[in-house]
Structure formats: structure tokens, C-alpha cells
Amino acid sequence: MAELTPMEVQMMTRDLAPEQKMLFSSQLAASSKDRSTALILSVLLGTLGVDRFYVGDIGLGLLKLFTIGLCGIMWLIDLFIIRGRADELNRRKAQEILDSIKMTS
């Protein structure tokens, strides 16, 4: 899965007024997680679950913390999938922001 593309953002916000689009963009920028940061956290502190805490997976973060990344196995797997998890979180946040903007108008 790739980052949230400008085309996806355009498709999501096509029915919004210009001020609503600005509100959407500012809220998305404030709440989105950087996929490179997630990868760096995974490399450096992945055995402690910091990468999973960063992308909102508290349960898996605790599991990694208490088992030292399941003896390194989960840490190794997360090196390959953590960027996708950050993208999923950003898409979910974008949809939540869009829903709240539409609900208030």
C-alpha cells in the first residue's frame, strides 16, 4: 500500500467547499503519521514496540515490548510492513476527518 496520493485526496474532497478542503488538509497534515519515521522507529526501537505505538497499534506494541519483539521475529516482520500500517492509519484518519467535516455541514 502506498502513501495517500494527491489524487486520492482530490477524490475524497471533491464535494467539499474550498474552506472545508482547507480544513480537511490542515487536520490531515496535523494527524498523519510519516511512513519514514515509522520505519526508522522500527529499525531503532522496534523490539520495544515503539513503531507499533506510533502507528496506533497499542496491543501489538505492548506484545512487542514484553516479549522483546517476540524474540526478534515480529521485529523483523515489522521492518517490511510498518510503512503500510502507517499508510492504513493515515487513510483511516483521512476518512474520519472527512466524515466529521461532512457531518458538521
N, C-alpha and C positions, 0 to 999 in steps of 0.2 A: 504494500500500500504506500502511496506517495503522499507528499505534503498536500495540504489544502491549496488547490491551484486557484489562480485568479478567475478562471472560467467557472469553477465550482462556486466561488463567492458571488460572481455575477449572476449565475443561475439561481442561487438562494435568495438574492436580494432584488430580483427583477421586479417584484410587485411593491417594493417599498418606496416611500417618498425620499427625496435627497437627504433631508435631515435624519430620517430613520436609517439610511445607508451609512451616514457618518457615525451615528450612534452604534450601529452594528460593528463597523470597522474598529472603532475605538474600544469597545468592550471585548471584541475578539482579540485584538492586539494585547490587551491587558491580561486576558485569561489564558492565552495559548501557551503551550509548552514547546520549547525548542527541541527538535529531534537530535541535534548535535550535542546539546547539553545532556540529554538523556543517555546518549552513547558514551560520552565522557564519564558521566557518573557511573555507568555500568562497568566501564573498564577499571576505574579507580576504586569505587566503593560498592561494586555490585555484590560482593559476598556479604555485605552488611544490609543489603536490600534498599539502599538509598535510591537507586534507579527506579525501583517499583513504587516507593513512596512518592517520588517526583511525578510519576505518571498517574497517580491516584489509586494504585493497587495496594491498599494498606494491608490486606490479608496476606498477599504474597510477599510483601515487604517484610512483614513480621516472620513469616516462614523462613525466608532467606536469612533474616537476622539471627534467629535462634538456631538455625542448622548450618550456618556459615555457607549459605548458598547451596544447601543440600550437598555439602562436601564438594562444592565446585561445579557440580553438574548443571544446576539451574543457572549459575552464573555464566557458564559457557553458552548455554542456550539463549540466555537473555542478550548476549553480545550480538546475536543475529536478529532478534525480534523486538528489541526495546524501542527502536525508532518507529516501527509500525504501531506499537502501543501508544506512543506519543501522538502519532497521526490520528489514531482512533479517538483518543481523548480530545484532540482539537476539533475533530468533526462533530463529536457529541456535544462539546461546548458551543460550537457554532450553531447547531440546531436548537439547543436550549435558549441561546441568546435570541435567535430568530423567532422562536415561539413566544418568548416573553415580549418582544417588540410588537409582534402581531397581536398579541392578547391585549396590550395596552392601547392600541389604536382603534 
